[in-house]
Each structure stands twice: as C-alpha cells, then as structure tokens.
Amino acid sequence: MPQDTGATGFGADIDAAHEVLLAPDASAEERETALLGWLRRSQPCLFGRLAARSWQGPGASKGLGVDICWFRPEDLARGHAHLAARIWTARAAWKRRAVTGQSSAFLIVFNDERLARALPGPEFADVCRRLADTYLSEWAPLAFDTVYAEALPLEQPDGSLALFKASTQLFYTGAHQRRNHDRRIPGGVVISVNAPGHYAHSLVTRGLAPDLGAAMDFVRDNAHRTIGNGGIGHPDRLASSWHNPVGPGCPADTFSATYQIDVLVQSDVVGDDTRRLGAHREEEVWPSLRLDYLTAKDFSVGDPDHGWSNGLPIEPDALLTNPWEPVVAANTPDFTY
C-alpha cells in the first residue's frame, strides 16, 4: 500500500497517541490505555467517548459497555483464517455479555503502522474490505458501498430474547483531513459496532433509566449532539456532518454528511486521497440522513426501522445469528435500512 511519509503528521492528538500505539515495545495494556484516552478526548461520537469510560464504571459511561478485539502486526501476518477465528470467538463472547446489557458496542482494532500510514486509495479500500470480511464472515466476501447491520441480543423482562440492529462503521488514521475527517483514529484501522436501541432498552432493564421514552431521549440527544462535532484535529475545524435546517421541505431529525455514515466501506471515500481543507464538494453530500428511528415508537416487524428501536423476538438457539441482510446504499430521500 502507498504510505504517508509522516512529514505533516495526523494532528497533535493522534501523533501523541502514536508514540504509544506505534511503539514496538509498548505493552498491550499501554496500547489500550492510549487508545481509550484518545477516544475520551478526541472521538467526535459521544457514544465512543462514553464507551471509552466503561472501565471507570457505569456512572462514568452512563451504562454503555464496550468489548474490544485487538490485533497486532504479527496477527495480520498469520492471515485471514486466524483473524476470522479470533473475531468470531470475541464476537460470540460480546453477544453473550450483551444479553444482560453489559455491552452494546464492539471495537475490532487492527493496530499496525502500515495501516496507520496507509494513504487512502483503491488498494487501501480493498484492504479495508478484506479486513471487514474477517468480521462479518456470514456475508463474505463483502461488497463496497453497502450497509451491513450486526445483530445484538438482549434479555427482556419476561426472560425472552430479542435482537437489535447495530451499525458497523469503519475508522482509520488516514481519514485525517479527508472527506470523512470525523472517521480518523490513531493506530491503524478500527471497525466500530454500536447498537443504540439495545443500549436504550438495556438502560431500562438494568434500572438506569425510568422508562424507554427517557432512555431513547438520552440516546437520540447524544446522536444529535454528535452531528457536526467532527472538526476535531482539523486546521479549519471542518466537520463532515451538519444538521439540516428545519423547514417545510426538510423533515426534523435529518442531517447531511459527506458520506453515508452506515456504509461499512464506501469506495469513493476510502479510496480518495484528496485533502479537504476549506470546504467540501457539493456533489459529495448525502443530504437525507436520519435520526428519527431513535424513538420509543413501536415499529412493525416489517419496517426497516424495527430492529433499531424494537427488538426482534428470537429463540435461545438464535443468540449468535444475524438475520439482517446487506443493503446497497442509495443517496435518495427514501433510502432506509
């Protein structure tokens, strides 16, 4: 892969984290501490900041737990089968912890200097796609420009189980100053998985929220405040998302971004090395992104929003399954997934 020479760096925050994350003699504990510290301070997504505090207890993290599966260069050298096997084991353990609401998020960290210094481009995009293959093996080989939902189980008050949708998103160091600057992260490549409805329902089942309406209000407020927060570390504070003005032609709870936020590997974004400094290009904007699915409303099972806000009932033997098929993204007002 073509590499960044490192002459300009990735911003003071990431460069500081790299002193540990890219140091060959750093311990696993030191690396994890460095990444979590960066997430708490510099991650635009407020859910990421909360999850990075989970080791400080539910009060600090507002009850949002996260599991981490970590890979180093020696793991990458062992190839696809090794990565896929370890991810499957970690993924299954995460889902079992999720049953009781202990975790609603999952990070797969590919901590490797070659990945951290890789320039965005077609070759890097294909590497990211192949890394994603090791995670969502049920859909491999994965396609570019597609939304892949994860499924996360939660025990209901009556003892039954339900699955909730989780987003799967790509973060990488080379996003710095690019079209998706808010997806920058130190250390290489990270796949981030987050289940907002699972989190909201778990707050209620664990007694951390009085009812689902209050829990969903809290989740939606954090999602709302994340929009437009992505200029951290950019010399012009250029964000990659912004709220749409509320008016007759623009429904409430919609926003715009320079990419489709829930596409796992968007080829024209991950493959674009052009820096965005003063402004974004109008033709790259996705103007009809939504937050209105984050609600206590009871959607029917056939509605695409159902799995985000309401759980899909399952039997215990379906605990590790993922019933939601991939959806090819379309930049249209009626696109749902």
VOGU-3710 file (C-alpha; in Angstrom, 3 decimals, decimal comma):
1> mpqdtgatgf> 0,000/0,000/0,000  1,228/3,541/-0,675  2,365/5,082/2,607  2,185/8,554/4,120  5,728/9,804/4,709  4,673/11,306/8,029  6,085/14,739/7,221  2,903/16,586/8,236  1,597/14,140/10,814  -2,013/13,381/11,696
11> gadidaahev> -2,679/16,178/14,153  -1,192/16,669/17,607  -3,719/14,368/19,282  -3,109/11,370/17,015  0,643/11,964/16,834  0,773/11,849/20,642  -1,240/8,610/20,735  1,097/7,106/18,131  4,032/7,488/20,489  2,495/4,520/22,305
21> llapdasaee> 0,307/2,787/19,709  3,120/2,540/17,139  5,919/1,890/19,624  7,196/-1,682/19,143  7,957/-2,131/22,844  4,619/-0,840/24,208  2,614/-3,382/26,194  -0,945/-4,389/25,346  -2,205/-2,517/28,407  -0,316/0,639/27,411
31> retallgwlr> -1,732/0,488/23,884  -5,296/0,053/25,080  -4,895/2,881/27,595  -3,586/5,173/24,840  -6,482/4,384/22,510  -9,143/4,764/25,190  -7,582/8,040/26,295  -7,749/9,360/22,740  -11,374/8,219/22,388  -12,377/10,019/25,584
41> rsqpclfgrl> -10,847/13,299/24,405  -10,918/13,382/20,605  -13,595/10,999/19,313  -16,409/13,127/17,804  -19,018/10,437/18,508  -20,338/10,915/22,037  -21,167/7,209/22,292  -17,494/6,471/21,652  -16,498/8,820/24,439  -18,939/7,178/26,848
51> aarswqgpga> -17,858/3,654/25,908  -14,200/4,597/26,485  -15,148/5,301/30,110  -16,765/1,909/30,717  -13,753/0,714/32,720  -14,460/3,544/35,176  -17,885/2,095/35,961  -21,481/2,580/34,736  -21,691/6,047/36,253  -18,834/7,364/34,110
61> skglgvdicw> -20,007/5,600/30,943  -23,757/6,134/31,505  -24,074/2,362/31,387  -22,565/1,934/27,908  -20,191/-1,028/27,815  -17,798/-1,988/25,013  -15,813/-5,109/24,123  -12,502/-4,862/22,227  -10,810/-7,388/19,955  -7,211/-6,278/19,291
71> frpedlargh> -4,793/-7,293/16,538  -1,112/-6,526/16,099  1,131/-6,909/13,006  2,013/-10,484/13,910  -1,698/-11,364/13,871  -2,178/-9,789/10,462  0,793/-11,791/9,188  -0,977/-15,038/10,125  -3,703/-14,322/7,600  -7,456/-14,366/7,136
81> ahlaariwta> -8,286/-17,623/8,920  -6,503/-16,552/12,112  -8,194/-13,143/12,169  -11,638/-14,571/11,413  -11,365/-17,245/14,113  -10,324/-14,789/16,796  -13,013/-12,285/15,820  -15,696/-14,975/15,846  -14,673/-16,006/19,371  -14,620/-12,403/20,606
91> raawkrravt> -17,877/-11,598/18,802  -19,661/-14,548/20,406  -18,371/-13,581/23,861  -19,542/-9,995/23,277  -23,025/-11,143/22,287  -23,300/-13,304/25,400  -22,353/-10,322/27,571  -24,863/-8,210/25,650  -27,708/-10,496/26,733  -27,634/-8,923/30,198
101> gqssaflivf> -26,975/-5,417/28,865  -23,327/-5,319/29,917  -22,137/-4,266/26,454  -23,749/-2,550/23,460  -20,590/-1,761/21,468  -17,704/-3,682/19,915  -14,355/-2,457/18,593  -12,143/-4,515/16,291  -8,728/-2,840/16,347  -6,144/-3,578/13,649
111> nderlaralp> -3,166/-1,818/15,234  -0,422/-1,785/12,616  1,903/1,008/11,470  1,467/0,103/7,797  -2,283/0,553/8,162  -1,840/3,743/10,172  0,359/5,279/7,487  -1,564/3,890/4,506  -2,735/6,534/2,062  -6,410/6,371/1,120
121> gpefadvcrr> -6,795/4,882/-2,348  -8,162/1,830/-4,185  -5,554/-0,505/-2,684  -6,247/0,648/0,866  -10,018/0,442/0,278  -9,657/-3,183/-0,802  -7,552/-3,967/2,277  -10,308/-2,484/4,472  -12,925/-4,535/2,666  -10,908/-7,714/3,200
131> ladtylsewa> -10,439/-6,886/6,882  -14,209/-6,467/7,140  -14,558/-9,956/5,591  -12,862/-11,390/8,681  -15,586/-9,876/10,873  -18,886/-10,353/9,009  -17,985/-13,796/7,726  -21,651/-14,644/7,138  -21,693/-12,105/4,291  -18,155/-12,583/2,944
141> plafdtvyae> -16,938/-11,525/0,508  -18,314/-8,117/1,459  -19,192/-5,519/-1,155  -18,270/-1,867/-1,282  -20,934/0,820/-0,787  -23,208/-1,399/1,296  -24,813/-1,130/4,739  -24,139/-4,167/6,928  -26,098/-4,408/10,168  -24,958/-6,504/13,115
151> alpleqpdgs> -27,433/-8,214/15,484  -27,138/-7,923/19,271  -29,280/-9,907/21,759  -30,866/-8,608/24,944  -32,890/-10,468/27,549  -36,354/-8,988/28,006  -38,104/-8,511/31,373  -40,118/-11,719/30,807  -36,943/-13,746/30,209  -37,309/-13,953/26,423
161> lalfkastql> -34,628/-12,788/23,984  -34,721/-10,105/21,290  -32,201/-8,998/18,665  -31,379/-5,350/17,974  -29,655/-3,847/14,958  -26,150/-2,436/15,335  -24,316/-0,195/12,888  -20,925/-1,302/11,536  -18,590/1,588/10,705  -15,007/1,996/9,532
171> fytgahqrrn> -12,443/4,292/11,161  -8,837/4,717/10,037  -5,896/7,036/10,625  -5,672/8,198/7,009  -9,108/9,828/7,206  -7,285/12,812/8,719  -8,173/15,918/6,663  -10,016/13,806/4,095  -13,671/13,740/3,140  -14,555/11,734/6,262
181> hdrripggvv> -12,242/13,510/8,699  -14,536/12,549/11,582  -13,574/8,894/10,995  -9,919/9,447/11,880  -8,486/7,313/14,663  -4,928/6,558/15,804  -3,149/3,265/15,308  -4,448/1,873/12,026  -7,934/0,600/11,174  -10,877/0,084/13,539
191> isvnapghya> -14,302/-1,409/12,862  -16,774/0,078/15,333  -20,109/-1,574/16,096  -22,816/0,235/18,083  -26,403/-0,787/18,894  -28,313/2,322/20,069  -31,667/0,596/20,581  -30,045/-2,250/22,511  -28,306/0,332/24,694  -31,549/2,234/25,354
201> hslvtrglap> -33,511/-0,894/26,231  -30,672/-2,127/28,448  -30,746/1,115/30,423  -34,340/0,313/31,335  -33,814/-3,393/32,089  -30,853/-2,523/34,352  -32,724/0,229/36,179  -30,521/3,008/34,780  -33,432/4,811/33,096  -37,012/5,131/34,338
211> dlgaamdfvr> -38,647/4,067/31,061  -37,936/3,534/27,364  -39,048/7,044/26,418  -36,431/8,601/28,697  -33,753/6,144/27,554  -34,433/6,817/23,871  -34,448/10,572/24,503  -30,969/10,239/26,029  -29,691/8,130/23,113  -31,180/10,430/20,482
221> dnahrtigng> -29,776/13,522/22,224  -26,267/12,065/22,155  -26,656/11,123/18,498  -27,955/14,627/17,747  -25,027/16,290/19,517  -22,529/14,087/17,661  -23,623/15,570/14,323  -21,349/18,485/13,411  -18,814/17,531/16,068  -16,234/16,093/13,666
231> gighpdrlas> -13,878/19,020/13,114  -11,590/17,984/15,970  -7,967/17,963/14,804  -8,750/19,714/11,507  -6,900/23,016/10,884  -10,140/24,639/9,691  -12,405/22,709/12,110  -14,162/21,399/9,000  -16,867/18,958/10,074  -18,039/16,091/7,885
241> swhnpvgpgc> -21,681/16,327/9,017  -24,164/19,043/9,901  -27,807/19,417/10,892  -30,295/20,308/8,196  -32,365/23,452/8,793  -35,866/22,633/9,991  -38,475/23,755/7,494  -41,346/22,642/5,255  -39,021/20,968/2,786  -36,765/19,336/5,343
251> padtfsatyq> -38,151/16,953/7,998  -36,934/17,279/11,569  -34,191/14,887/12,718  -32,437/14,832/9,357  -28,847/15,780/8,704  -26,269/15,877/5,953  -22,819/14,331/5,706  -20,106/13,959/3,105  -20,569/10,188/3,069  -23,165/7,574/4,066
261> idvlvqsdvv> -22,353/7,094/7,748  -23,525/3,457/7,971  -21,857/2,142/4,819  -19,044/-0,077/6,065  -16,550/0,570/3,230  -17,587/3,388/0,879  -15,273/3,041/-2,104  -15,259/6,660/-3,285  -14,444/7,840/0,267  -11,873/5,304/1,494
271> gddtrrlgah> -10,345/5,370/-1,976  -9,959/9,175/-2,116  -6,639/10,698/-1,029  -7,679/14,309/-1,713  -7,451/16,511/1,361  -10,480/18,647/2,260  -9,318/21,898/3,834  -11,517/24,920/3,140  -14,784/23,260/2,112  -16,459/20,083/0,946
281> reeevwpslr> -17,728/19,406/-2,559  -21,470/19,762/-3,016  -21,735/16,660/-5,199  -20,358/14,501/-2,376  -23,059/15,407/0,164  -25,637/12,909/1,398  -28,433/15,342/2,387  -31,145/12,996/3,679  -29,639/11,102/6,612  -31,974/10,389/9,529
291> ldyltakdfs> -32,153/10,187/13,313  -35,934/9,749/13,647  -35,637/5,966/14,032  -34,221/6,543/17,530  -37,593/6,578/19,245  -39,724/4,598/21,683  -42,307/4,140/18,908  -43,286/0,517/18,292  -42,486/-0,215/14,638  -43,924/-3,275/12,896
301> vgdpdhgwsn> -41,536/-6,171/12,246  -41,562/-5,477/8,508  -40,476/-1,851/8,929  -36,715/-1,300/8,327  -36,621/0,847/11,480  -37,921/-2,004/13,644  -34,602/-3,538/14,625  -33,096/-0,185/15,574  -35,728/0,726/18,146  -37,600/-2,536/18,835
311> glpiepdall> -36,151/-5,971/19,377  -36,868/-8,923/17,078  -38,005/-11,891/19,246  -35,782/-14,970/18,923  -35,338/-18,392/20,464  -32,202/-19,047/22,581  -30,574/-21,090/19,806  -30,587/-17,954/17,580  -28,460/-15,972/20,027  -25,482/-15,637/17,673
321> tnpwepvvaa> -27,390/-15,229/14,418  -27,603/-12,131/12,225  -30,886/-12,032/10,271  -30,478/-8,634/8,603  -29,306/-8,786/5,013  -26,941/-6,202/3,484  -28,476/-3,177/1,773  -26,787/-1,356/-1,108  -26,732/2,350/-0,251  -28,574/4,932/-2,337
331> ntpdfty> -28,258/8,707/-1,947  -32,013/9,299/-2,052  -34,502/10,784/0,462  -36,389/7,484/0,832  -33,366/5,233/1,483  -33,924/3,133/4,615  -32,129/0,183/6,140
//
